[in-house]
Amino acid sequence: MKHPASSIATVVGADDPTIQALFAATAAKWRADGLNVVGLVAETHGLENRVCRAGYLRDVASGKIFSIYVETPRAETSCHLDADGVDAACGEILEQISASDLVVFSKFGKLEADRGGLARAFDAAITAGKPILTTVSDRHRDAWRGFAADAVYLSPDEAALEQWREAIKKERDAALQG
């Protein structure tokens, strides 16, 4: 299936917890409206004086929480991100993508830029032709552009996300009728 360029949306312009709260609320609303929205949103660990905010990934369909925080970072980094936790979350989401209407991913970041983390889930959603909503860290925008060159960029507000979802619906409806 051809993946319409506008069906990959990247939210920009706000801090990560703000975007994640927006994603969680929007996914819940769309699910309540009858869409089969799957994916993962990030939640911070809430610990003081930490540069790395990695804490948890929450499955938007089941509510299951995956820890992505390690107390002691690996020797080669100061990041407390637990790649194994992200991999576990990715494995669970992979099973949900084919039956979904839309996929929300917490972000495209360092792990995904290196083809780890949620990269397999991003690939599965693209291959299945599923609309994707995500955000990208500033440091990895170039890698994101290489991965999803035709992604649209949205402001971090409910109206922009709703407008994007409506455009996706119209595009898909037109394709089914054509």
C-alpha positions as CSV (number, residue, x, y, z in Angstrom):
1,M,0.0,0.0,0.0
2,K,1.3,3.4,-0.8
3,H,1.8,5.5,2.3
4,P,0.4,9.0,1.7
5,A,3.1,11.6,2.5
6,S,0.7,13.6,4.8
7,S,0.0,10.6,6.9
8,I,3.2,10.9,8.9
9,A,2.9,13.9,11.2
10,T,5.6,15.3,13.5
11,V,4.6,17.7,16.3
12,V,7.2,20.4,17.0
13,G,7.6,23.5,19.2
14,A,7.0,22.4,22.8
15,D,8.9,20.6,25.5
16,D,8.6,16.8,25.6
17,P,6.3,16.4,28.6
18,T,3.8,18.8,27.0
19,I,3.8,16.9,23.7
20,Q,3.4,13.6,25.5
21,A,0.5,14.9,27.5
22,L,-1.1,16.1,24.3
23,F,-0.5,12.7,22.6
24,A,-2.0,10.8,25.6
25,A,-5.1,13.0,25.7
26,T,-5.6,13.0,21.9
27,A,-5.1,9.2,21.7
28,A,-7.7,8.7,24.4
29,K,-10.1,11.1,22.7
30,W,-9.7,9.4,19.3
31,R,-10.1,5.9,20.9
32,A,-13.3,7.1,22.6
33,D,-14.5,8.3,19.2
34,G,-14.1,4.7,17.9
35,L,-10.6,4.8,16.3
36,N,-8.3,2.0,16.9
37,V,-5.3,4.1,18.0
38,V,-2.3,2.2,19.2
39,G,1.2,3.3,20.2
40,L,3.3,4.5,23.1
41,V,3.5,7.8,24.9
42,A,6.4,8.7,27.3
43,E,6.0,9.6,30.9
44,T,8.9,11.1,32.9
45,H,10.3,9.4,36.0
46,G,9.7,12.5,38.1
47,L,13.2,12.5,39.7
48,E,14.8,15.8,40.5
49,N,18.0,17.2,39.1
50,R,18.3,14.8,36.2
51,V,19.2,15.8,32.6
52,C,17.6,12.6,31.2
53,R,13.9,12.5,31.6
54,A,13.4,8.9,30.4
55,G,11.0,7.2,32.7
56,Y,8.3,5.1,31.1
57,L,6.5,4.3,27.9
58,R,2.7,3.7,28.3
59,D,0.8,1.6,25.8
60,V,-2.2,3.9,24.7
61,A,-4.4,0.9,24.1
62,S,-3.8,-1.3,27.2
63,G,-2.3,1.2,29.6
64,K,0.6,-1.2,30.2
65,I,3.7,0.6,31.4
66,F,7.3,-0.2,30.3
67,S,10.2,1.2,32.3
68,I,12.8,2.9,30.1
69,Y,14.9,4.3,33.0
70,V,18.1,2.8,34.4
71,E,19.5,4.3,37.6
72,T,23.1,3.9,36.5
73,P,23.8,4.7,32.9
74,R,26.2,2.7,30.8
75,A,29.8,3.7,31.0
76,E,29.8,5.3,27.5
77,T,26.9,7.7,28.2
78,S,25.3,9.9,30.8
79,C,21.8,9.0,29.5
80,H,19.6,7.0,31.8
81,L,17.6,5.6,28.9
82,D,17.1,1.8,29.1
83,A,17.2,0.5,25.5
84,D,16.0,-2.9,26.6
85,G,12.8,-1.4,28.0
86,V,12.2,0.5,24.8
87,D,12.7,-2.8,22.9
88,A,10.2,-4.6,25.1
89,A,7.6,-1.8,24.4
90,C,8.4,-2.0,20.7
91,G,7.7,-5.7,20.6
92,E,4.3,-5.3,22.2
93,I,3.3,-2.5,19.8
94,L,4.4,-4.4,16.7
95,E,1.6,-6.9,17.4
96,Q,-1.0,-4.2,17.4
97,I,-0.1,-2.2,14.3
98,S,-1.7,-4.3,11.6
99,A,-5.2,-3.9,13.1
100,S,-4.8,-0.2,14.0
101,D,-6.3,2.9,12.4
102,L,-3.6,5.2,13.5
103,V,-0.3,4.9,15.4
104,V,1.2,7.3,18.0
105,F,4.9,7.0,18.9
106,S,6.4,9.0,21.8
107,K,9.3,10.2,19.6
108,F,11.9,9.6,17.1
109,G,15.2,10.0,19.0
110,K,18.7,8.7,19.5
111,L,17.8,5.0,19.5
112,E,15.6,5.3,16.4
113,A,18.2,7.4,14.5
114,D,20.6,4.5,15.1
115,R,17.9,2.1,13.9
116,G,17.0,0.8,17.3
117,G,14.3,1.6,19.8
118,L,11.0,2.0,18.1
119,A,12.5,1.9,14.6
120,R,11.0,-1.5,13.9
121,A,7.5,-0.2,14.9
122,F,7.9,2.9,12.7
123,D,8.9,0.6,9.8
124,A,5.9,-1.7,10.4
125,A,3.5,1.2,10.5
126,I,4.9,2.7,7.3
127,T,4.8,-0.7,5.6
128,A,1.2,-1.2,6.7
129,G,0.2,2.3,5.5
130,K,-0.9,3.4,8.9
131,P,-0.9,7.1,9.8
132,I,1.8,8.0,12.3
133,L,1.8,10.8,14.9
134,T,5.2,11.4,16.6
135,T,7.7,14.1,17.6
136,V,11.4,14.3,17.1
137,S,14.2,15.5,19.3
138,D,16.1,18.5,17.9
139,R,19.3,16.6,17.8
140,H,17.9,14.0,15.5
141,R,15.9,16.1,13.0
142,D,18.3,15.4,10.2
143,A,18.0,11.6,10.8
144,W,14.2,12.0,10.9
145,R,14.2,13.9,7.6
146,G,16.2,11.0,6.1
147,F,13.7,8.5,7.6
148,A,10.5,10.4,6.8
149,A,11.3,13.1,4.3
150,D,7.6,13.7,3.5
151,A,6.4,14.1,7.0
152,V,4.2,17.1,7.8
153,Y,5.0,19.3,10.8
154,L,2.2,20.3,13.2
155,S,2.0,22.8,16.0
156,P,1.6,21.3,19.5
157,D,-2.1,21.8,19.9
158,E,-5.3,19.8,19.8
159,A,-6.7,21.7,16.9
160,A,-3.7,21.0,14.7
161,L,-3.8,17.3,15.5
162,E,-7.5,17.1,14.8
163,Q,-7.1,18.9,11.5
164,W,-4.4,16.5,10.5
165,R,-6.6,13.5,11.5
166,E,-9.5,14.8,9.4
167,A,-7.2,15.4,6.4
168,I,-6.0,11.7,6.7
169,K,-9.6,10.5,6.9
170,K,-10.6,12.5,3.8
171,E,-7.6,11.3,1.9
172,R,-8.3,7.6,2.7
173,D,-12.1,8.0,2.0
174,A,-11.2,9.5,-1.4
175,A,-8.8,6.6,-2.1
176,L,-11.4,4.0,-1.3
177,Q,-14.0,5.7,-3.6
178,G,-11.5,6.2,-6.4
